[in-house]
């Protein structure tokens, strides 16, 4: 299963999933994607 956690390092509105994913990888996650109307960056990893 996949777990999600909001990124702590990502700043500003999340527009591109690739930007979010690269920030998440520096936080130890496998990837990330933009979620919601406000564009928050959520990191993903297998758990």
mmJSON file of the N, C-alpha and C atoms, coordinates in Angstrom:
{"data_MODEL":{"atom_site":{
"group_PDB":["ATOM","ATOM","ATOM","ATOM","ATOM","ATOM","ATOM","ATOM","ATOM","ATOM","ATOM","ATOM","ATOM","ATOM","ATOM","ATOM","ATOM","ATOM","ATOM","ATOM","ATOM","ATOM","ATOM","ATOM","ATOM","ATOM","ATOM","ATOM","ATOM","ATOM","ATOM","ATOM","ATOM","ATOM","ATOM","ATOM","ATOM","ATOM","ATOM","ATOM","ATOM","ATOM","ATOM","ATOM","ATOM","ATOM","ATOM","ATOM","ATOM","ATOM","ATOM","ATOM","ATOM","ATOM","ATOM","ATOM","ATOM","ATOM","ATOM","ATOM","ATOM","ATOM","ATOM","ATOM","ATOM","ATOM","ATOM","ATOM","ATOM","ATOM","ATOM","ATOM","ATOM","ATOM","ATOM","ATOM","ATOM","ATOM","ATOM","ATOM","ATOM","ATOM","ATOM","ATOM","ATOM","ATOM","ATOM","ATOM","ATOM","ATOM","ATOM","ATOM","ATOM","ATOM","ATOM","ATOM","ATOM","ATOM","ATOM","ATOM","ATOM","ATOM","ATOM","ATOM","ATOM","ATOM","ATOM","ATOM","ATOM","ATOM","ATOM","ATOM","ATOM","ATOM","ATOM","ATOM","ATOM","ATOM","ATOM","ATOM","ATOM","ATOM","ATOM","ATOM","ATOM","ATOM","ATOM","ATOM","ATOM","ATOM","ATOM","ATOM","ATOM","ATOM","ATOM","ATOM","ATOM","ATOM","ATOM","ATOM","ATOM"],
"id":[1,2,3,4,5,6,7,8,9,10,11,12,13,14,15,16,17,18,19,20,21,22,23,24,25,26,27,28,29,30,31,32,33,34,35,36,37,38,39,40,41,42,43,44,45,46,47,48,49,50,51,52,53,54,55,56,57,58,59,60,61,62,63,64,65,66,67,68,69,70,71,72,73,74,75,76,77,78,79,80,81,82,83,84,85,86,87,88,89,90,91,92,93,94,95,96,97,98,99,100,101,102,103,104,105,106,107,108,109,110,111,112,113,114,115,116,117,118,119,120,121,122,123,124,125,126,127,128,129,130,131,132,133,134,135,136,137,138,139,140,141],
"type_symbol":["N","C","C","N","C","C","N","C","C","N","C","C","N","C","C","N","C","C","N","C","C","N","C","C","N","C","C","N","C","C","N","C","C","N","C","C","N","C","C","N","C","C","N","C","C","N","C","C","N","C","C","N","C","C","N","C","C","N","C","C","N","C","C","N","C","C","N","C","C","N","C","C","N","C","C","N","C","C","N","C","C","N","C","C","N","C","C","N","C","C","N","C","C","N","C","C","N","C","C","N","C","C","N","C","C","N","C","C","N","C","C","N","C","C","N","C","C","N","C","C","N","C","C","N","C","C","N","C","C","N","C","C","N","C","C","N","C","C","N","C","C"],
"label_atom_id":["N","CA","C","N","CA","C","N","CA","C","N","CA","C","N","CA","C","N","CA","C","N","CA","C","N","CA","C","N","CA","C","N","CA","C","N","CA","C","N","CA","C","N","CA","C","N","CA","C","N","CA","C","N","CA","C","N","CA","C","N","CA","C","N","CA","C","N","CA","C","N","CA","C","N","CA","C","N","CA","C","N","CA","C","N","CA","C","N","CA","C","N","CA","C","N","CA","C","N","CA","C","N","CA","C","N","CA","C","N","CA","C","N","CA","C","N","CA","C","N","CA","C","N","CA","C","N","CA","C","N","CA","C","N","CA","C","N","CA","C","N","CA","C","N","CA","C","N","CA","C","N","CA","C","N","CA","C","N","CA","C","N","CA","C"],
"label_alt_id":[null,null,null,null,null,null,null,null,null,null,null,null,null,null,null,null,null,null,null,null,null,null,null,null,null,null,null,null,null,null,null,null,null,null,null,null,null,null,null,null,null,null,null,null,null,null,null,null,null,null,null,null,null,null,null,null,null,null,null,null,null,null,null,null,null,null,null,null,null,null,null,null,null,null,null,null,null,null,null,null,null,null,null,null,null,null,null,null,null,null,null,null,null,null,null,null,null,null,null,null,null,null,null,null,null,null,null,null,null,null,null,null,null,null,null,null,null,null,null,null,null,null,null,null,null,null,null,null,null,null,null,null,null,null,null,null,null,null,null,null,null],
"label_comp_id":["UNK","UNK","UNK","UNK","UNK","UNK","UNK","UNK","UNK","UNK","UNK","UNK","UNK","UNK","UNK","UNK","UNK","UNK","UNK","UNK","UNK","UNK","UNK","UNK","UNK","UNK","UNK","UNK","UNK","UNK","UNK","UNK","UNK","UNK","UNK","UNK","UNK","UNK","UNK","UNK","UNK","UNK","UNK","UNK","UNK","UNK","UNK","UNK","UNK","UNK","UNK","UNK","UNK","UNK","UNK","UNK","UNK","UNK","UNK","UNK","UNK","UNK","UNK","UNK","UNK","UNK","UNK","UNK","UNK","UNK","UNK","UNK","UNK","UNK","UNK","UNK","UNK","UNK","UNK","UNK","UNK","UNK","UNK","UNK","UNK","UNK","UNK","UNK","UNK","UNK","UNK","UNK","UNK","UNK","UNK","UNK","UNK","UNK","UNK","UNK","UNK","UNK","UNK","UNK","UNK","UNK","UNK","UNK","UNK","UNK","UNK","UNK","UNK","UNK","UNK","UNK","UNK","UNK","UNK","UNK","UNK","UNK","UNK","UNK","UNK","UNK","UNK","UNK","UNK","UNK","UNK","UNK","UNK","UNK","UNK","UNK","UNK","UNK","UNK","UNK","UNK"],
"label_asym_id":["A","A","A","A","A","A","A","A","A","A","A","A","A","A","A","A","A","A","A","A","A","A","A","A","A","A","A","A","A","A","A","A","A","A","A","A","A","A","A","A","A","A","A","A","A","A","A","A","A","A","A","A","A","A","A","A","A","A","A","A","A","A","A","A","A","A","A","A","A","A","A","A","A","A","A","A","A","A","A","A","A","A","A","A","A","A","A","A","A","A","A","A","A","A","A","A","A","A","A","A","A","A","A","A","A","A","A","A","A","A","A","A","A","A","A","A","A","A","A","A","A","A","A","A","A","A","A","A","A","A","A","A","A","A","A","A","A","A","A","A","A"],
"label_entity_id":["1","1","1","1","1","1","1","1","1","1","1","1","1","1","1","1","1","1","1","1","1","1","1","1","1","1","1","1","1","1","1","1","1","1","1","1","1","1","1","1","1","1","1","1","1","1","1","1","1","1","1","1","1","1","1","1","1","1","1","1","1","1","1","1","1","1","1","1","1","1","1","1","1","1","1","1","1","1","1","1","1","1","1","1","1","1","1","1","1","1","1","1","1","1","1","1","1","1","1","1","1","1","1","1","1","1","1","1","1","1","1","1","1","1","1","1","1","1","1","1","1","1","1","1","1","1","1","1","1","1","1","1","1","1","1","1","1","1","1","1","1"],
"label_seq_id":[1,1,1,2,2,2,3,3,3,4,4,4,5,5,5,6,6,6,7,7,7,8,8,8,9,9,9,10,10,10,11,11,11,12,12,12,13,13,13,14,14,14,15,15,15,16,16,16,17,17,17,18,18,18,19,19,19,20,20,20,21,21,21,22,22,22,23,23,23,24,24,24,25,25,25,26,26,26,27,27,27,28,28,28,29,29,29,30,30,30,31,31,31,32,32,32,33,33,33,34,34,34,35,35,35,36,36,36,37,37,37,38,38,38,39,39,39,40,40,40,41,41,41,42,42,42,43,43,43,44,44,44,45,45,45,46,46,46,47,47,47],
"pdbx_PDB_ins_code":[null,null,null,null,null,null,null,null,null,null,null,null,null,null,null,null,null,null,null,null,null,null,null,null,null,null,null,null,null,null,null,null,null,null,null,null,null,null,null,null,null,null,null,null,null,null,null,null,null,null,null,null,null,null,null,null,null,null,null,null,null,null,null,null,null,null,null,null,null,null,null,null,null,null,null,null,null,null,null,null,null,null,null,null,null,null,null,null,null,null,null,null,null,null,null,null,null,null,null,null,null,null,null,null,null,null,null,null,null,null,null,null,null,null,null,null,null,null,null,null,null,null,null,null,null,null,null,null,null,null,null,null,null,null,null,null,null,null,null,null,null],
"Cartn_x":[0.837,0.0,0.871,0.294,1.042,0.585,1.55,1.237,1.556,0.782,0.985,1.248,2.089,2.374,2.665,2.126,2.365,3.835,4.395,5.805,6.052,7.176,7.555,8.458,9.152,10.119,9.552,8.486,7.962,7.326,7.719,7.194,6.332,5.252,4.396,3.395,2.655,1.635,2.293,1.725,2.239,1.557,2.351,1.815,2.263,3.528,4.074,4.426,3.869,4.15,5.645,6.376,7.803,8.585,8.233,8.897,8.611,7.37,6.947,7.689,7.743,8.385,9.865,10.551,11.989,12.244,11.379,11.504,11.237,10.228,9.895,11.046,11.744,12.872,13.974,14.139,15.131,14.669,13.366,12.823,12.779,13.268,13.314,12.118,11.275,10.118,10.455,9.586,9.848,9.338,8.369,7.829,6.841,6.084,5.102,4.238,3.114,2.205,1.431,0.939,0.134,-1.285,-1.855,-3.189,-4.036,-5.282,-6.25,-6.237,-7.234,-7.45,-6.301,-5.783,-4.701,-3.342,-3.272,-2.016,-0.98,-1.297,-0.322,0.472,1.723,2.608,2.536,2.066,2.016,3.035,3.833,4.849,4.257,4.785,4.298,5.459,5.149,6.11,5.341,5.965,5.342,5.54,4.489,4.578,3.935],
"Cartn_y":[-1.188,0.0,1.237,2.352,3.601,4.588,5.193,6.202,7.59,8.573,9.965,10.827,11.817,12.785,14.126,15.195,16.504,16.888,17.428,17.823,18.949,18.86,19.915,20.948,20.55,21.451,22.209,21.701,22.337,23.674,24.713,26.063,26.523,27.207,27.773,26.772,27.212,26.365,25.281,24.1,22.968,22.957,23.129,23.175,21.96,21.588,20.467,19.307,18.136,16.955,16.639,16.902,16.56,17.389,18.655,19.498,18.965,18.648,18.101,16.793,15.912,14.606,14.75,15.693,15.841,16.38,17.276,17.764,16.619,15.822,14.684,13.689,13.491,12.557,13.037,14.352,14.867,14.663,14.407,14.146,12.648,11.832,10.392,9.621,10.265,9.593,9.101,8.252,7.72,8.653,9.511,10.428,11.379,12.082,13.016,13.569,14.19,14.774,15.924,16.798,17.937,17.465,17.952,17.52,18.735,18.721,19.71,21.02,21.831,23.114,24.083,24.095,25.014,24.533,23.308,22.785,22.522,21.613,21.219,20.024,19.96,18.874,17.754,16.594,15.425,14.407,13.926,12.923,11.526,10.592,9.217,8.251,7.143,6.045,4.776,3.644,2.368,2.104,1.607,1.373,0.04],
"Cartn_z":[0.0,0.0,0.0,-0.412,-0.535,0.535,1.204,2.222,1.69,2.155,1.751,2.973,2.781,3.831,3.173,3.727,3.122,3.27,2.2,2.203,3.197,3.916,4.861,4.203,3.16,2.52,1.334,0.733,-0.484,-0.14,-0.871,-0.611,-1.781,-1.484,-2.522,-3.067,-4.07,-4.679,-5.517,-5.463,-6.229,-7.593,-8.644,-10.001,-10.811,-10.667,-11.44,-10.513,-10.806,-9.994,-9.924,-11.012,-11.023,-10.005,-9.843,-8.836,-7.437,-7.194,-5.903,-5.631,-6.622,-6.446,-6.113,-6.769,-6.509,-5.104,-4.619,-3.243,-2.27,-2.556,-1.69,-1.608,-2.713,-2.705,-1.771,-1.623,-0.676,0.765,0.96,2.295,2.597,1.663,1.897,1.374,0.579,-0.006,-1.408,-1.96,-3.303,-4.395,-4.069,-5.067,-4.431,-5.285,-4.768,-5.872,-5.475,-6.457,-5.835,-6.712,-6.277,-5.996,-4.893,-4.487,-4.129,-4.576,-4.133,-4.894,-4.603,-5.265,-5.01,-3.794,-3.425,-3.909,-4.382,-4.897,-3.83,-2.923,-1.908,-2.423,-2.012,-2.428,-1.397,-1.83,-0.965,-1.427,-0.479,-0.775,-0.626,-1.407,-1.362,-1.148,-0.462,-0.323,0.003,-0.273,0.061,1.544,2.177,3.62,3.992],
"occupancy":[1.0,1.0,1.0,1.0,1.0,1.0,1.0,1.0,1.0,1.0,1.0,1.0,1.0,1.0,1.0,1.0,1.0,1.0,1.0,1.0,1.0,1.0,1.0,1.0,1.0,1.0,1.0,1.0,1.0,1.0,1.0,1.0,1.0,1.0,1.0,1.0,1.0,1.0,1.0,1.0,1.0,1.0,1.0,1.0,1.0,1.0,1.0,1.0,1.0,1.0,1.0,1.0,1.0,1.0,1.0,1.0,1.0,1.0,1.0,1.0,1.0,1.0,1.0,1.0,1.0,1.0,1.0,1.0,1.0,1.0,1.0,1.0,1.0,1.0,1.0,1.0,1.0,1.0,1.0,1.0,1.0,1.0,1.0,1.0,1.0,1.0,1.0,1.0,1.0,1.0,1.0,1.0,1.0,1.0,1.0,1.0,1.0,1.0,1.0,1.0,1.0,1.0,1.0,1.0,1.0,1.0,1.0,1.0,1.0,1.0,1.0,1.0,1.0,1.0,1.0,1.0,1.0,1.0,1.0,1.0,1.0,1.0,1.0,1.0,1.0,1.0,1.0,1.0,1.0,1.0,1.0,1.0,1.0,1.0,1.0,1.0,1.0,1.0,1.0,1.0,1.0],
"B_iso_or_equiv":[0.0,0.0,0.0,0.0,0.0,0.0,0.0,0.0,0.0,0.0,0.0,0.0,0.0,0.0,0.0,0.0,0.0,0.0,0.0,0.0,0.0,0.0,0.0,0.0,0.0,0.0,0.0,0.0,0.0,0.0,0.0,0.0,0.0,0.0,0.0,0.0,0.0,0.0,0.0,0.0,0.0,0.0,0.0,0.0,0.0,0.0,0.0,0.0,0.0,0.0,0.0,0.0,0.0,0.0,0.0,0.0,0.0,0.0,0.0,0.0,0.0,0.0,0.0,0.0,0.0,0.0,0.0,0.0,0.0,0.0,0.0,0.0,0.0,0.0,0.0,0.0,0.0,0.0,0.0,0.0,0.0,0.0,0.0,0.0,0.0,0.0,0.0,0.0,0.0,0.0,0.0,0.0,0.0,0.0,0.0,0.0,0.0,0.0,0.0,0.0,0.0,0.0,0.0,0.0,0.0,0.0,0.0,0.0,0.0,0.0,0.0,0.0,0.0,0.0,0.0,0.0,0.0,0.0,0.0,0.0,0.0,0.0,0.0,0.0,0.0,0.0,0.0,0.0,0.0,0.0,0.0,0.0,0.0,0.0,0.0,0.0,0.0,0.0,0.0,0.0,0.0],
"pdbx_formal_charge":[null,null,null,null,null,null,null,null,null,null,null,null,null,null,null,null,null,null,null,null,null,null,null,null,null,null,null,null,null,null,null,null,null,null,null,null,null,null,null,null,null,null,null,null,null,null,null,null,null,null,null,null,null,null,null,null,null,null,null,null,null,null,null,null,null,null,null,null,null,null,null,null,null,null,null,null,null,null,null,null,null,null,null,null,null,null,null,null,null,null,null,null,null,null,null,null,null,null,null,null,null,null,null,null,null,null,null,null,null,null,null,null,null,null,null,null,null,null,null,null,null,null,null,null,null,null,null,null,null,null,null,null,null,null,null,null,null,null,null,null,null],
"auth_seq_id":[1,1,1,2,2,2,3,3,3,4,4,4,5,5,5,6,6,6,7,7,7,8,8,8,9,9,9,10,10,10,11,11,11,12,12,12,13,13,13,14,14,14,15,15,15,16,16,16,17,17,17,18,18,18,19,19,19,20,20,20,21,21,21,22,22,22,23,23,23,24,24,24,25,25,25,26,26,26,27,27,27,28,28,28,29,29,29,30,30,30,31,31,31,32,32,32,33,33,33,34,34,34,35,35,35,36,36,36,37,37,37,38,38,38,39,39,39,40,40,40,41,41,41,42,42,42,43,43,43,44,44,44,45,45,45,46,46,46,47,47,47],
"auth_comp_id":["UNK","UNK","UNK","UNK","UNK","UNK","UNK","UNK","UNK","UNK","UNK","UNK","UNK","UNK","UNK","UNK","UNK","UNK","UNK","UNK","UNK","UNK","UNK","UNK","UNK","UNK","UNK","UNK","UNK","UNK","UNK","UNK","UNK","UNK","UNK","UNK","UNK","UNK","UNK","UNK","UNK","UNK","UNK","UNK","UNK","UNK","UNK","UNK","UNK","UNK","UNK","UNK","UNK","UNK","UNK","UNK","UNK","UNK","UNK","UNK","UNK","UNK","UNK","UNK","UNK","UNK","UNK","UNK","UNK","UNK","UNK","UNK","UNK","UNK","UNK","UNK","UNK","UNK","UNK","UNK","UNK","UNK","UNK","UNK","UNK","UNK","UNK","UNK","UNK","UNK","UNK","UNK","UNK","UNK","UNK","UNK","UNK","UNK","UNK","UNK","UNK","UNK","UNK","UNK","UNK","UNK","UNK","UNK","UNK","UNK","UNK","UNK","UNK","UNK","UNK","UNK","UNK","UNK","UNK","UNK","UNK","UNK","UNK","UNK","UNK","UNK","UNK","UNK","UNK","UNK","UNK","UNK","UNK","UNK","UNK","UNK","UNK","UNK","UNK","UNK","UNK"],
"auth_asym_id":["A","A","A","A","A","A","A","A","A","A","A","A","A","A","A","A","A","A","A","A","A","A","A","A","A","A","A","A","A","A","A","A","A","A","A","A","A","A","A","A","A","A","A","A","A","A","A","A","A","A","A","A","A","A","A","A","A","A","A","A","A","A","A","A","A","A","A","A","A","A","A","A","A","A","A","A","A","A","A","A","A","A","A","A","A","A","A","A","A","A","A","A","A","A","A","A","A","A","A","A","A","A","A","A","A","A","A","A","A","A","A","A","A","A","A","A","A","A","A","A","A","A","A","A","A","A","A","A","A","A","A","A","A","A","A","A","A","A","A","A","A"],
"auth_atom_id":["N","CA","C","N","CA","C","N","CA","C","N","CA","C","N","CA","C","N","CA","C","N","CA","C","N","CA","C","N","CA","C","N","CA","C","N","CA","C","N","CA","C","N","CA","C","N","CA","C","N","CA","C","N","CA","C","N","CA","C","N","CA","C","N","CA","C","N","CA","C","N","CA","C","N","CA","C","N","CA","C","N","CA","C","N","CA","C","N","CA","C","N","CA","C","N","CA","C","N","CA","C","N","CA","C","N","CA","C","N","CA","C","N","CA","C","N","CA","C","N","CA","C","N","CA","C","N","CA","C","N","CA","C","N","CA","C","N","CA","C","N","CA","C","N","CA","C","N","CA","C","N","CA","C","N","CA","C","N","CA","C","N","CA","C"],
"pdbx_PDB_model_num":[1,1,1,1,1,1,1,1,1,1,1,1,1,1,1,1,1,1,1,1,1,1,1,1,1,1,1,1,1,1,1,1,1,1,1,1,1,1,1,1,1,1,1,1,1,1,1,1,1,1,1,1,1,1,1,1,1,1,1,1,1,1,1,1,1,1,1,1,1,1,1,1,1,1,1,1,1,1,1,1,1,1,1,1,1,1,1,1,1,1,1,1,1,1,1,1,1,1,1,1,1,1,1,1,1,1,1,1,1,1,1,1,1,1,1,1,1,1,1,1,1,1,1,1,1,1,1,1,1,1,1,1,1,1,1,1,1,1,1,1,1]
}}}
